[in-house]
Amino acid sequence: MADRVKASDRIVQIGSQQRSWKQFARAVELIRNGRIGAVQRVEIGLPGDPAGGNPQTMPVPESFNYDAWLGSTPEVHTPSIASCR
């Protein structure tokens, strides 16, 4: 994945908020202490974008600096921008 991102000259961000949840901390503890044996393979799942909602483009609020929010991203208006007020 890192090679593909580098080759595409894009930025990828994936959150890791779950690392602080108790059950994940416990899993890390068990793995690091060898309690489950040697780890052979790790599989992860990332949630997809849920479909649905209003597909109509929403206007950007005048008080919102949309250009600063976009940064170098191509301009695309989405329904979700209305939640950024």
N, CA, C and O atoms as CSV, one atom per row, in Angstrom:
chain,resi,resn,atom,element,x,y,z
A,1,MET,N,N,0.826,-1.175,0.000
A,1,MET,CA,C,0.000,0.000,0.000
A,1,MET,C,C,0.874,1.243,0.000
A,1,MET,O,O,0.601,2.195,-0.732
A,2,ALA,N,N,1.917,1.243,0.811
A,2,ALA,CA,C,2.798,2.408,0.877
A,2,ALA,C,C,3.446,2.690,-0.474
A,2,ALA,O,O,3.595,3.849,-0.864
A,3,ASP,N,N,3.831,1.637,-1.186
A,3,ASP,CA,C,4.437,1.812,-2.506
A,3,ASP,C,C,3.454,2.430,-3.496
A,3,ASP,O,O,3.822,3.303,-4.281
A,4,ARG,N,N,2.205,1.976,-3.456
A,4,ARG,CA,C,1.187,2.515,-4.362
A,4,ARG,C,C,0.893,3.979,-4.051
A,4,ARG,O,O,0.713,4.788,-4.961
A,5,VAL,N,N,0.846,4.314,-2.774
A,5,VAL,CA,C,0.591,5.694,-2.383
A,5,VAL,C,C,1.736,6.584,-2.863
A,5,VAL,O,O,1.504,7.652,-3.430
A,6,LYS,N,N,2.968,6.141,-2.634
A,6,LYS,CA,C,4.134,6.926,-3.056
A,6,LYS,C,C,4.150,7.123,-4.567
A,6,LYS,O,O,4.422,8.221,-5.052
A,7,ALA,N,N,3.856,6.051,-5.313
A,7,ALA,CA,C,3.855,6.131,-6.773
A,7,ALA,C,C,2.761,7.049,-7.303
A,7,ALA,O,O,2.918,7.656,-8.362
A,8,SER,N,N,1.658,7.154,-6.575
A,8,SER,CA,C,0.541,7.977,-7.039
A,8,SER,C,C,0.673,9.434,-6.622
A,8,SER,O,O,-0.107,10.280,-7.061
A,9,ASP,N,N,1.657,9.733,-5.775
A,9,ASP,CA,C,1.863,11.094,-5.266
A,9,ASP,C,C,0.595,11.612,-4.574
A,9,ASP,O,O,0.234,12.781,-4.708
A,10,ARG,N,N,-0.069,10.721,-3.837
A,10,ARG,CA,C,-1.276,11.060,-3.087
A,10,ARG,C,C,-1.001,10.932,-1.596
A,10,ARG,O,O,0.052,10.437,-1.193
A,11,ILE,N,N,-1.928,11.368,-0.799
A,11,ILE,CA,C,-1.836,11.249,0.651
A,11,ILE,C,C,-2.934,10.308,1.120
A,11,ILE,O,O,-4.082,10.437,0.695
A,12,VAL,N,N,-2.595,9.369,1.986
A,12,VAL,CA,C,-3.582,8.455,2.559
A,12,VAL,C,C,-3.530,8.610,4.072
A,12,VAL,O,O,-2.453,8.613,4.668
A,13,GLN,N,N,-4.680,8.738,4.677
A,13,GLN,CA,C,-4.760,8.848,6.130
A,13,GLN,C,C,-5.721,7.794,6.639
A,13,GLN,O,O,-6.848,7.672,6.160
A,14,ILE,N,N,-5.259,7.040,7.612
A,14,ILE,CA,C,-6.106,6.031,8.235
A,14,ILE,C,C,-6.042,6.258,9.740
A,14,ILE,O,O,-4.954,6.331,10.311
A,15,GLY,N,N,-7.184,6.368,10.378
A,15,GLY,CA,C,-7.218,6.605,11.808
A,15,GLY,C,C,-6.867,5.359,12.608
A,15,GLY,O,O,-7.012,4.233,12.133
A,16,SER,N,N,-6.412,5.581,13.809
A,16,SER,CA,C,-6.073,4.460,14.694
A,16,SER,C,C,-6.608,4.709,16.102
A,16,SER,O,O,-5.965,4.373,17.096
A,17,GLN,N,N,-7.790,5.302,16.164
A,17,GLN,CA,C,-8.368,5.632,17.460
A,17,GLN,C,C,-8.619,4.402,18.316
A,17,GLN,O,O,-8.588,4.496,19.543
A,18,GLN,N,N,-8.866,3.262,17.706
A,18,GLN,CA,C,-9.199,2.063,18.467
A,18,GLN,C,C,-8.032,1.577,19.329
A,18,GLN,O,O,-8.241,0.785,20.248
A,19,ARG,N,N,-6.829,2.029,19.055
A,19,ARG,CA,C,-5.672,1.520,19.802
A,19,ARG,C,C,-5.789,1.787,21.301
A,19,ARG,O,O,-5.128,1.121,22.098
A,20,SER,N,N,-6.611,2.743,21.691
A,20,SER,CA,C,-6.750,3.063,23.106
A,20,SER,C,C,-7.922,2.338,23.767
A,20,SER,O,O,-8.119,2.468,24.975
A,21,TRP,N,N,-8.699,1.581,23.003
A,21,TRP,CA,C,-9.793,0.823,23.593
A,21,TRP,C,C,-9.229,-0.336,24.392
A,21,TRP,O,O,-8.238,-0.947,23.992
A,22,LYS,N,N,-9.851,-0.638,25.514
A,22,LYS,CA,C,-9.339,-1.671,26.424
A,22,LYS,C,C,-9.142,-3.025,25.748
A,22,LYS,O,O,-8.119,-3.676,25.961
A,23,GLN,N,N,-10.101,-3.456,24.941
A,23,GLN,CA,C,-9.981,-4.778,24.330
A,23,GLN,C,C,-8.807,-4.852,23.353
A,23,GLN,O,O,-8.196,-5.912,23.212
A,24,PHE,N,N,-8.481,-3.752,22.679
A,24,PHE,CA,C,-7.350,-3.755,21.764
A,24,PHE,C,C,-6.034,-3.710,22.538
A,24,PHE,O,O,-5.057,-4.349,22.147
A,25,ALA,N,N,-6.012,-2.961,23.628
A,25,ALA,CA,C,-4.817,-2.938,24.482
A,25,ALA,C,C,-4.551,-4.327,25.054
A,25,ALA,O,O,-3.399,-4.747,25.165
A,26,ARG,N,N,-5.607,-5.032,25.411
A,26,ARG,CA,C,-5.463,-6.398,25.929
A,26,ARG,C,C,-4.931,-7.333,24.849
A,26,ARG,O,O,-4.074,-8.174,25.125
A,27,ALA,N,N,-5.424,-7.197,23.637
A,27,ALA,CA,C,-4.944,-8.020,22.531
A,27,ALA,C,C,-3.459,-7.780,22.282
A,27,ALA,O,O,-2.707,-8.730,22.067
A,28,VAL,N,N,-3.037,-6.539,22.310
A,28,VAL,CA,C,-1.619,-6.208,22.128
A,28,VAL,C,C,-0.786,-6.836,23.245
A,28,VAL,O,O,0.288,-7.385,22.995
A,29,GLU,N,N,-1.284,-6.751,24.466
A,29,GLU,CA,C,-0.582,-7.352,25.596
A,29,GLU,C,C,-0.406,-8.859,25.406
A,29,GLU,O,O,0.683,-9.390,25.626
A,30,LEU,N,N,-1.465,-9.541,25.003
A,30,LEU,CA,C,-1.400,-10.984,24.782
A,30,LEU,C,C,-0.413,-11.345,23.670
A,30,LEU,O,O,0.339,-12.312,23.788
A,31,ILE,N,N,-0.425,-10.571,22.607
A,31,ILE,CA,C,0.490,-10.832,21.491
A,31,ILE,C,C,1.933,-10.580,21.910
A,31,ILE,O,O,2.801,-11.418,21.665
A,32,ARG,N,N,2.196,-9.452,22.530
A,32,ARG,CA,C,3.570,-9.099,22.907
A,32,ARG,C,C,4.153,-10.061,23.943
A,32,ARG,O,O,5.362,-10.290,23.967
A,33,ASN,N,N,3.310,-10.613,24.784
A,33,ASN,CA,C,3.785,-11.544,25.807
A,33,ASN,C,C,3.808,-12.989,25.317
A,33,ASN,O,O,4.113,-13.900,26.087
A,34,GLY,N,N,3.488,-13.202,24.046
A,34,GLY,CA,C,3.534,-14.539,23.487
A,34,GLY,C,C,2.442,-15.469,23.981
A,34,GLY,O,O,2.550,-16.685,23.827
A,35,ARG,N,N,1.406,-14.923,24.565
A,35,ARG,CA,C,0.352,-15.750,25.144
A,35,ARG,C,C,-0.488,-16.474,24.102
A,35,ARG,O,O,-1.140,-17.468,24.422
A,36,ILE,N,N,-0.486,-15.998,22.873
A,36,ILE,CA,C,-1.276,-16.673,21.831
A,36,ILE,C,C,-0.376,-17.388,20.822
A,36,ILE,O,O,-0.862,-17.874,19.801
A,37,GLY,N,N,0.914,-17.458,21.092
A,37,GLY,CA,C,1.844,-18.096,20.169
A,37,GLY,C,C,2.359,-17.102,19.144
A,37,GLY,O,O,2.093,-15.903,19.232
A,38,ALA,N,N,3.094,-17.612,18.178
A,38,ALA,CA,C,3.660,-16.760,17.133
A,38,ALA,C,C,2.555,-16.296,16.188
A,38,ALA,O,O,1.748,-17.101,15.725
A,39,VAL,N,N,2.525,-15.024,15.913
A,39,VAL,CA,C,1.534,-14.475,14.992
A,39,VAL,C,C,1.972,-14.807,13.569
A,39,VAL,O,O,3.062,-14.424,13.144
A,40,GLN,N,N,1.132,-15.510,12.847
A,40,GLN,CA,C,1.431,-15.926,11.479
A,40,GLN,C,C,0.920,-14.933,10.440
A,40,GLN,O,O,1.551,-14.715,9.406
A,41,ARG,N,N,-0.228,-14.338,10.732
A,41,ARG,CA,C,-0.851,-13.460,9.756
A,41,ARG,C,C,-1.781,-12.495,10.475
A,41,ARG,O,O,-2.394,-12.848,11.483
A,42,VAL,N,N,-1.882,-11.294,9.963
A,42,VAL,CA,C,-2.797,-10.291,10.513
A,42,VAL,C,C,-3.689,-9.803,9.387
A,42,VAL,O,O,-3.200,-9.435,8.319
A,43,GLU,N,N,-4.984,-9.797,9.615
A,43,GLU,CA,C,-5.941,-9.268,8.652
A,43,GLU,C,C,-6.664,-8.100,9.297
A,43,GLU,O,O,-7.025,-8.148,10.473
A,44,ILE,N,N,-6.869,-7.061,8.523
A,44,ILE,CA,C,-7.601,-5.905,9.020
A,44,ILE,C,C,-8.786,-5.641,8.115
A,44,ILE,O,O,-8.822,-6.090,6.969
A,45,GLY,N,N,-9.732,-4.926,8.627
A,45,GLY,CA,C,-10.878,-4.505,7.826
A,45,GLY,C,C,-11.122,-3.034,8.059
A,45,GLY,O,O,-11.149,-2.570,9.199
A,46,LEU,N,N,-11.296,-2.314,6.997
A,46,LEU,CA,C,-11.588,-0.891,7.099
A,46,LEU,C,C,-13.018,-0.669,6.637
A,46,LEU,O,O,-13.433,-1.206,5.610
A,47,PRO,N,N,-13.769,0.118,7.388
A,47,PRO,CA,C,-15.154,0.343,6.968
A,47,PRO,C,C,-15.202,1.113,5.665
A,47,PRO,O,O,-14.367,1.980,5.409
A,48,GLY,N,N,-16.179,0.792,4.854
A,48,GLY,CA,C,-16.365,1.513,3.601
A,48,GLY,C,C,-17.254,2.716,3.822
A,48,GLY,O,O,-17.832,2.892,4.894
A,49,ASP,N,N,-17.355,3.520,2.822
A,49,ASP,CA,C,-18.251,4.664,2.870
A,49,ASP,C,C,-19.682,4.161,2.767
A,49,ASP,O,O,-20.022,3.512,1.778
A,50,PRO,N,N,-20.521,4.430,3.734
A,50,PRO,CA,C,-21.899,3.957,3.626
A,50,PRO,C,C,-22.639,4.707,2.518
A,50,PRO,O,O,-22.492,5.920,2.369
A,51,ALA,N,N,-23.409,3.992,1.771
A,51,ALA,CA,C,-24.201,4.621,0.714
A,51,ALA,C,C,-25.457,5.217,1.323
A,51,ALA,O,O,-25.874,4.834,2.416
A,52,GLY,N,N,-26.035,6.127,0.628
A,52,GLY,CA,C,-27.295,6.696,1.080
A,52,GLY,C,C,-27.180,8.169,1.340
A,52,GLY,O,O,-26.171,8.792,1.012
A,53,GLY,N,N,-28.199,8.721,1.923
A,53,GLY,CA,C,-28.208,10.150,2.197
A,53,GLY,C,C,-28.702,10.939,0.997
A,53,GLY,O,O,-29.155,10.365,0.007
A,54,ASN,N,N,-28.615,12.211,1.091
A,54,ASN,CA,C,-29.069,13.115,0.045
A,54,ASN,C,C,-27.934,13.339,-0.960
A,54,ASN,O,O,-26.906,13.911,-0.597
A,55,PRO,N,N,-28.096,12.902,-2.209
A,55,PRO,CA,C,-27.023,13.054,-3.188
A,55,PRO,C,C,-26.903,14.466,-3.761
A,55,PRO,O,O,-25.984,14.735,-4.535
A,56,GLN,N,N,-27.810,15.370,-3.396
A,56,GLN,CA,C,-27.766,16.730,-3.923
A,56,GLN,C,C,-26.601,17.511,-3.322
A,56,GLN,O,O,-26.310,17.393,-2.131
A,57,THR,N,N,-25.939,18.309,-4.156
A,57,THR,CA,C,-24.854,19.148,-3.687
A,57,THR,C,C,-25.401,20.240,-2.781
A,57,THR,O,O,-26.402,20.884,-3.097
A,58,MET,N,N,-24.740,20.437,-1.664
A,58,MET,CA,C,-25.149,21.463,-0.704
A,58,MET,C,C,-24.273,22.698,-0.904
A,58,MET,O,O,-23.092,22.564,-1.226
A,59,PRO,N,N,-24.820,23.883,-0.723
A,59,PRO,CA,C,-23.986,25.085,-0.833
A,59,PRO,C,C,-23.014,25.168,0.344
A,59,PRO,O,O,-23.320,24.736,1.455
A,60,VAL,N,N,-21.861,25.721,0.079
A,60,VAL,CA,C,-20.862,25.914,1.140
A,60,VAL,C,C,-21.253,27.162,1.916
A,60,VAL,O,O,-21.476,28.211,1.311
A,61,PRO,N,N,-21.344,27.076,3.246
A,61,PRO,CA,C,-21.701,28.258,4.044
A,61,PRO,C,C,-20.685,29.380,3.823
A,61,PRO,O,O,-19.487,29.121,3.707
A,62,GLU,N,N,-21.162,30.625,3.763
A,62,GLU,CA,C,-20.282,31.778,3.531
A,62,GLU,C,C,-19.206,31.910,4.600
A,62,GLU,O,O,-18.118,32.413,4.321
A,63,SER,N,N,-19.492,31.467,5.817
A,63,SER,CA,C,-18.535,31.605,6.918
A,63,SER,C,C,-17.459,30.514,6.914
A,63,SER,O,O,-16.563,30.523,7.758
A,64,PHE,N,N,-17.547,29.583,5.972
A,64,PHE,CA,C,-16.622,28.452,5.936
A,64,PHE,C,C,-15.589,28.667,4.839
A,64,PHE,O,O,-15.955,28.906,3.689
A,65,ASN,N,N,-14.291,28.584,5.181
A,65,ASN,CA,C,-13.213,28.764,4.204
A,65,ASN,C,C,-12.989,27.435,3.482
A,65,ASN,O,O,-12.126,26.641,3.857
A,66,TYR,N,N,-13.774,27.221,2.456
A,66,TYR,CA,C,-13.754,25.955,1.732
A,66,TYR,C,C,-12.410,25.722,1.042
A,66,TYR,O,O,-11.930,24.589,1.005
A,67,ASP,N,N,-11.801,26.765,0.500
A,67,ASP,CA,C,-10.501,26.622,-0.157
A,67,ASP,C,C,-9.434,26.146,0.822
A,67,ASP,O,O,-8.617,25.293,0.476
A,68,ALA,N,N,-9.430,26.680,2.028
A,68,ALA,CA,C,-8.460,26.244,3.046
A,68,ALA,C,C,-8.734,24.809,3.453
A,68,ALA,O,O,-7.800,24.040,3.683
A,69,TRP,N,N,-10.010,24.437,3.544
A,69,TRP,CA,C,-10.385,23.082,3.936
A,69,TRP,C,C,-9.960,22.078,2.870
A,69,TRP,O,O,-9.504,20.982,3.196
A,70,LEU,N,N,-10.107,22.450,1.585
A,70,LEU,CA,C,-9.715,21.571,0.492
A,70,LEU,C,C,-8.203,21.396,0.391
A,70,LEU,O,O,-7.727,20.308,0.065
A,71,GLY,N,N,-7.450,22.448,0.667
A,71,GLY,CA,C,-6.005,22.367,0.481
A,71,GLY,C,C,-5.702,22.111,-0.986
A,71,GLY,O,O,-6.180,22.841,-1.854
A,72,SER,N,N,-4.908,21.078,-1.271
A,72,SER,CA,C,-4.538,20.779,-2.660
A,72,SER,C,C,-5.506,19.810,-3.334
A,72,SER,O,O,-5.269,19.384,-4.465
A,73,THR,N,N,-6.591,19.460,-2.651
A,73,THR,CA,C,-7.576,18.548,-3.210
A,73,THR,C,C,-8.385,19.248,-4.300
A,73,THR,O,O,-8.750,20.413,-4.140
A,74,PRO,N,N,-8.668,18.560,-5.401
A,74,PRO,CA,C,-9.514,19.174,-6.432
A,74,PRO,C,C,-10.880,19.554,-5.854
A,74,PRO,O,O,-11.400,18.873,-4.970
A,75,GLU,N,N,-11.445,20.632,-6.355
A,75,GLU,CA,C,-12.712,21.111,-5.817
A,75,GLU,C,C,-13.853,20.164,-6.156
A,75,GLU,O,O,-14.143,19.920,-7.327
A,76,VAL,N,N,-14.489,19.641,-5.137
A,76,VAL,CA,C,-15.640,18.758,-5.268
A,76,VAL,C,C,-16.597,19.112,-4.143
A,76,VAL,O,O,-16.226,19.050,-2.971
A,77,HIS,N,N,-17.813,19.478,-4.482
A,77,HIS,CA,C,-18.804,19.777,-3.450
A,77,HIS,C,C,-19.562,18.516,-3.107
A,77,HIS,O,O,-19.983,17.778,-3.997
A,78,THR,N,N,-19.737,18.265,-1.835
A,78,THR,CA,C,-20.443,17.077,-1.389
A,78,THR,C,C,-21.512,17.448,-0.385
A,78,THR,O,O,-21.438,18.515,0.224
A,79,PRO,N,N,-22.494,16.601,-0.200
A,79,PRO,CA,C,-23.527,16.864,0.803
A,79,PRO,C,C,-22.955,16.999,2.204
A,79,PRO,O,O,-23.516,17.718,3.031
A,80,SER,N,N,-21.844,16.317,2.488
A,80,SER,CA,C,-21.318,16.330,3.845
A,80,SER,C,C,-20.707,17.658,4.255
A,80,SER,O,O,-20.488,17.882,5.446
A,81,ILE,N,N,-20.428,18.543,3.316
A,81,ILE,CA,C,-19.821,19.826,3.675
A,81,ILE,C,C,-20.753,20.642,4.573
A,81,ILE,O,O,-20.287,21.477,5.348
A,82,ALA,N,N,-22.050,20.410,4.477
A,82,ALA,CA,C,-23.000,21.146,5.314
A,82,ALA,C,C,-22.800,20.844,6.784
A,82,ALA,O,O,-23.178,21.653,7.632
A,83,SER,N,N,-22.219,19.703,7.110
A,83,SER,CA,C,-22.002,19.363,8.515
A,83,SER,C,C,-20.768,20.017,9.091
A,83,SER,O,O,-20.476,19.830,10.273
A,84,CYS,N,N,-20.033,20.778,8.298
A,84,CYS,CA,C,-18.782,21.404,8.758
A,84,CYS,C,C,-18.998,22.812,9.288
A,84,CYS,O,O,-18.023,23.495,9.603
A,85,ARG,N,N,-20.235,23.269,9.396
A,85,ARG,CA,C,-20.512,24.637,9.862
A,85,ARG,C,C,-20.062,24.841,11.274
A,85,ARG,O,O,-20.220,25.933,11.820
